[in-house]
Amino acid sequence: MWVPGTLKGHVESFFMKFNDREKRIAVWLKFTIYAPKRRPDDTVGEVWAIFFDADNPENLIGLKQSYPIRSCTLSSAPVRIVMGESLFEPPHTKGALRDAQGTTIEWDLSFTEGSPSLHHFPFERLYNTSIPKSKAKSPYPNSTYWGWIAVCGKRIEVDNAAGMQGHNWGLEHAHHYAWGHCNAFENRTGAYFEGIVSKIKIGPIVSNFFSLAFLNLDGRMISFNSPVSLIPRATEVGIDHLTFEIRGQGYDLKGELRAAKNLFTVLPYYNPDGALSYCVNSKIADIRLTLLARPKGTVEAELYGRQCAALEICTKEPRLFGNKADAGLLRPSMFSGIVRLPDGSWGLQSPLRSLDTMAGVGPGLCK
């Protein structure tokens, strides 16, 4: 966890997302502490919000505002974070963000806390070791959201929307990873899934993928985070998709998450050492999972959903996608400038838009 004054650098996030399948929208919110390496006095609090619209991708909007950490309120027991006009105090959050052009996102939301938290690592001691440098848990992996969100002044009521709340922290963002989550399957009410594949870098060496996943069916948790699961049998991560096959204790899990490029945005994630990670982010991806019982490979369950899953693909090295065309879409110039806003915070010059628009290869729908 963040220690004020640390010289090692630190990045820590509390994030939320929900999918409203009836309205075909999704929302992602994040409260971040960013402490640059060897510059503790420059630590800031950041609040992010992204609105996704499956029927009208041109309405995708992302905002961020940053505040000196000394102006923020931070409490860990219980968790309470205040950054500018935004509050995270589980199971409640409210806030307001804007950019220099007057684009706004506001919200007032609550969520249920029922399901047990997920501790991703197979051994608790890994949360206290130097490797991996990025840690993660999901305090509320299967929640229901209600309240409202307003985008550019247009208010949308939220009722019984499937979502989650997660927490990650460490000395840096994971070097190259893909993360997926869904609890809004079309054919399996009440089921939820979370999975991640990740590469780490030690010195000049980039590892193969490590993997872990969790699938809850009818209240039964099937975990894929034992040592046998850490090395996936097959994994492919592209700029717009993730496919995987993970072996567990008595089961195999195959999965695919995918979305069109205009259903993603790209977020600039800075690491404490100043390096830039590109986070290609969608909350309206398609998902398909197949659970196979060993030893015969009998299909025990198939789950699917259209434009209802979270898919984040984050990298420090776009070349690791293995596709030069996709890697070439990601470059620092795709991001809006940061400017001082009238309230004294720092915000975007203009909002984040879809991946294809930001990369200059889309239809230019944003106005």
SVG drawing of the C-alpha trace seen along z (x, -y; Angstrom):
<svg xmlns="http://www.w3.org/2000/svg" viewBox="-33 -29 52 68">
<polyline fill="none" stroke="black" stroke-width="0.4" points="0.0,0.0 1.1,-3.6 3.4,-5.1 3.6,-8.9 7.1,-10.1 8.3,-6.8 11.1,-7.3 10.5,-3.9 7.5,-5.2 4.0,-3.8 0.8,-3.4 -2.5,-2.3 -6.0,-2.2 -9.5,-1.5 -11.8,-0.9 -15.4,-0.1 -17.3,0.9 -20.8,1.9 -22.8,3.0 -26.4,2.1 -27.5,4.7 -30.9,3.2 -29.5,-0.2 -26.4,1.3 -24.1,-1.0 -21.1,-0.5 -19.2,-2.8 -15.7,-2.5 -14.5,-4.7 -11.1,-4.7 -9.4,-6.5 -5.6,-6.4 -2.7,-7.4 0.4,-8.1 3.7,-8.7 6.7,-9.3 9.9,-7.6 12.2,-9.7 9.7,-12.6 7.3,-12.0 6.3,-15.7 4.8,-15.3 2.4,-12.6 -1.1,-13.2 -4.6,-11.7 -6.3,-10.9 -9.9,-10.3 -10.9,-8.7 -14.3,-8.0 -15.2,-6.4 -18.7,-6.0 -19.3,-3.3 -22.3,-3.1 -22.6,0.1 -25.3,-1.2 -23.6,-4.6 -19.8,-4.0 -19.2,-7.7 -20.6,-8.6 -17.6,-7.0 -16.0,-9.6 -13.2,-9.4 -12.1,-12.0 -9.4,-12.4 -8.6,-15.0 -5.5,-15.1 -5.0,-16.8 -2.0,-17.3 -2.1,-14.5 -2.1,-17.0 -5.5,-18.2 -6.9,-14.7 -8.5,-12.8 -7.2,-9.2 -8.3,-6.6 -7.8,-2.9 -9.8,-1.6 -12.5,-2.0 -11.7,-3.0 -12.6,-6.6 -11.0,-8.7 -11.9,-12.2 -10.2,-13.8 -11.7,-17.1 -15.4,-16.7 -15.2,-12.9 -15.7,-10.4 -15.1,-6.7 -16.4,-5.2 -17.6,-1.7 -20.3,-0.8 -20.8,-4.3 -19.2,-6.7 -20.1,-10.1 -18.2,-12.6 -17.8,-15.1 -15.1,-15.4 -14.6,-17.8 -12.1,-18.8 -11.0,-22.1 -13.7,-21.9 -16.5,-21.6 -17.1,-17.9 -18.5,-16.5 -19.2,-13.2 -21.0,-13.1 -22.3,-10.2 -23.9,-9.1 -23.8,-5.3 -24.1,-2.6 -23.3,1.1 -23.9,4.3 -21.1,6.0 -22.4,9.6 -19.8,11.9 -16.6,12.8 -13.5,11.0 -11.1,12.6 -7.4,12.8 -5.8,13.4 -2.4,14.9 -2.1,18.6 -0.1,17.8 -0.8,14.9 2.8,14.3 3.2,13.0 1.4,9.9 4.4,9.1 7.2,9.9 9.0,7.7 7.9,9.8 5.5,9.4 5.8,5.7 2.0,5.2 -0.5,6.8 -4.3,7.2 -7.4,8.2 -11.1,7.8 -12.9,6.8 -16.3,7.0 -16.1,9.2 -19.9,9.6 -21.9,6.5 -25.1,4.8 -25.1,1.0 -27.8,-1.6 -28.0,-5.4 -27.3,-7.6 -24.6,-8.9 -24.8,-12.1 -22.7,-12.6 -22.5,-16.2 -25.5,-16.9 -27.7,-14.0 -28.7,-12.0 -29.1,-8.2 -30.7,-6.2 -28.9,-3.0 -30.8,-0.2 -29.7,3.4 -26.7,3.1 -24.1,5.9 -20.6,4.7 -17.6,5.2 -15.0,3.2 -11.3,4.0 -8.0,2.9 -4.5,3.0 -1.2,1.5 2.6,1.8 5.8,0.3 4.6,0.2 1.9,1.3 2.3,4.9 4.6,5.0 2.2,6.6 -1.2,8.0 -4.8,8.6 -7.6,8.6 -11.2,9.7 -14.3,9.7 -18.0,10.5 -21.0,11.0 -23.7,10.1 -23.7,13.3 -26.7,13.7 -27.3,17.4 -26.1,17.8 -27.6,15.4 -25.6,15.1 -22.4,16.5 -19.2,14.3 -15.7,14.6 -12.5,12.8 -9.2,13.7 -5.8,12.2 -2.8,13.2 0.4,11.2 4.1,11.0 6.7,9.7 10.1,8.2 13.2,8.8 16.1,6.8 16.1,7.2 14.1,10.4 10.4,10.5 8.7,13.7 6.1,15.9 2.6,15.4 1.4,16.3 -2.3,16.8 -5.0,17.1 -8.8,17.1 -11.9,17.6 -15.3,18.8 -18.3,18.8 -21.2,21.0 -24.4,21.3 -22.5,20.2 -19.6,22.7 -16.2,21.1 -13.9,22.8 -10.4,21.4 -7.6,21.4 -4.8,19.9 -2.9,22.9 0.7,23.5 -0.6,25.8 -2.7,22.9 0.0,20.3 1.4,21.4 -1.4,21.3 -1.7,24.0 -2.5,21.4 -2.7,17.6 -3.0,14.9 -3.3,11.2 -3.9,8.7 -4.8,5.1 -8.5,6.0 -8.8,9.6 -7.7,12.2 -7.9,15.9 -6.7,18.4 -6.8,22.0 -6.0,22.5 -5.7,25.8 -7.1,26.1 -7.7,28.8 -10.0,31.1 -11.1,28.6 -9.9,26.7 -11.2,23.3 -11.2,21.9 -12.1,18.3 -12.3,15.6 -12.9,11.9 -13.0,9.5 -14.4,6.2 -14.2,3.9 -11.6,1.2 -14.2,-1.6 -15.5,0.0 -12.1,-0.6 -10.4,-3.7 -6.7,-4.1 -5.6,-5.5 -2.1,-6.8 -0.9,-5.0 2.4,-6.5 4.6,-4.3 6.5,-5.7 9.7,-5.7 8.1,-7.8 7.6,-5.0 4.3,-5.1 1.9,-2.1 -0.9,-2.0 -4.2,-0.7 -6.5,0.3 -9.8,0.4 -13.3,1.6 -16.2,2.5 -18.5,3.7 -16.5,6.7 -18.0,10.0 -17.1,13.0 -17.4,16.8 -16.2,19.3 -16.1,23.2 -15.6,25.2 -14.3,28.7 -14.2,31.4 -11.1,33.7 -10.0,36.3 -12.4,36.7 -12.8,33.1 -16.6,33.2 -18.2,29.8 -19.7,28.9 -20.7,25.3 -20.7,22.8 -21.2,19.1 -21.5,16.2 -22.5,12.6 -22.4,9.9 -21.0,6.5 -21.2,7.1 -17.6,7.9 -14.6,5.9 -11.4,6.3 -8.3,4.3 -5.1,4.9 -2.2,2.9 1.4,2.8 4.7,0.9 5.9,2.5 3.3,2.5 5.7,4.7 4.7,7.6 1.4,7.8 3.3,9.4 1.3,7.4 3.1,4.4 -0.1,2.7 -1.7,2.9 1.5,1.9 1.8,-1.1 -1.6,-2.4 -0.2,-3.2 2.0,-6.3 2.3,-9.1 0.9,-11.7 -2.6,-10.1 -3.2,-11.5 -4.7,-14.9 -2.6,-17.5 -3.0,-18.2 -4.0,-21.7 -4.8,-23.6 -8.6,-23.8 -10.4,-26.7 -10.7,-24.8 -6.9,-24.4 -6.8,-20.7 -5.2,-19.3 -7.4,-17.8 -7.5,-16.8 -7.5,-19.4 -10.1,-17.2 -11.8,-13.9 -10.5,-10.4 -12.4,-8.8 -12.4,-5.5 -9.1,-3.7 -9.6,-4.0 -10.4,-7.7 -7.5,-8.4 -5.2,-6.5 -6.4,-8.4 -7.8,-5.4 -11.5,-5.7 -14.4,-7.4 -13.9,-10.6 -17.2,-10.5 -16.2,-12.5 -17.4,-16.1"/>
</svg>
